[in-house]
Amino acid sequence: MRVPHHRTKETKGSQLWIQRIINECPEKLGDQIRRKIKALFPRDINWVSPKQGDEFAEYRDAAFLERINHQELSEELQKFWPQKGPRWDAFGISNNGAIILIEAKANVPELVSFCGAKDKD
């Protein structure tokens, strides 16, 4: 299992804001998600990361799957995704088992990215 990427408490940008909302008022984010996707998230969301008591860790690969209770997908993930796969800014599990993945962006330039893939296949 890969170790999580630990962060310190951030002082600016999207990392600061996602850390604050997950740790200080997680119900506000949950309420917004439920308003947009009512059928999937009828009740509570347990935010798993980034938690202050867990050094604001961001999990990836097998460590991520373990945190969402889906270790059985580890082999499939290794086949599909290169090592050091996606590391979500925040994630949680709804009371009905749905996994919520958050990629936080604080401003428009953060939304612009370019794929570095070279192999057409």
N, C-alpha and C positions, 0 to 999 in steps of 0.2 A: 504494500500500500504506500502511496506517495504521501509525504507530509504536507500539511496545509501551508499556504503562504500567509505568514503573519504580518499584519500591518500595525503600525502604531495609530493612535487617534490622529486623524487628519486635521489639518487647519484650514483647508480650502477645497473648492471644487466638488465634483460629484461624489467622491469618496466621503468627504465630510458630511454631506447632506444625507447620503444613504446610511451612514453610521448613526447619525443623529436620529433619523426617523425610526430605524429598526430598534434602537435602544431607548429612545425617549418617548415616542408616541406611535408604536407599531400599529395600533388600531386605525390610525388615520390612513395609512397606506392600504391596509386591508379593506377599509370602507370604500376607498376609491376603486380598488380592483373589483370588489363585489358589485359596485354600481355599473361597471362596464361589462362584467361577465357573470351575471347573476346565476345562471344555471350551473356553472362550475363551482362556485364558491358560496354556498348558501350560509355558511357560518364562519367559524374562526380560522385564522391562519396562525400556525406556530412558526415564527421566524427563527431559522436555524443559524443563519450567518448574514452579516458579521455581528457577532455579539461581543460586547465589552468584556464579559467574563471569560471569553475564549480568545482574548487578545485580538479581536477584530479579524479572526482568521477567514481567509477565502479558500474554499476547497475546490479541488479539481480531481479528475480521474477517479481511481478507486476510493480515495478519501471522500470525495463528493458523494459517490454512490452509497458508501457506508452511512453517511449522515442522513440520506433520504431513505434509508432502509431498502436499498435495491442492489445489494452486493452481488446478486446473481447475474447482473448485467455487466460485470467487470470484464469478462472475456470478450463479450461482444463489443464493448467500448474500445478495448485495445485493438481489435480488428478494424474497427471503423475509423477511429480518431487517432492522430499521431500523439505521442507522449506530450505531456504538458498541454493537454487539451483545454477546452474553455474553462475559465475561472470566472464564476458569476460574482457580481458585486454584492448581491444578496439573494438568498433563496429561503423558501419556507414550504411547509406542507399544510394544506387545508385539512379541515376536520374530515373531509370525505376522501382524503388520500391524494388529491391532485397536487402536483409539484409546481411551485411558482418560482420562476427564474427572473431575476432583475438584472439588467445591464443599465447602470446609472449614467446619465449624461447631464452635465451642468450647463452646457452651452452648445451652440450650433457647430463650431469647429470640431467638437468631440464626435459629432455624428458622421463626419467624413472619414472614410477609411478605404484602403485599397487592398485588394487581394494579392498576396505575393505568390500564389500558386503558379507553377511553371508547367507542370505536366497536364496536358489536355484531358487525360483519362482520370 
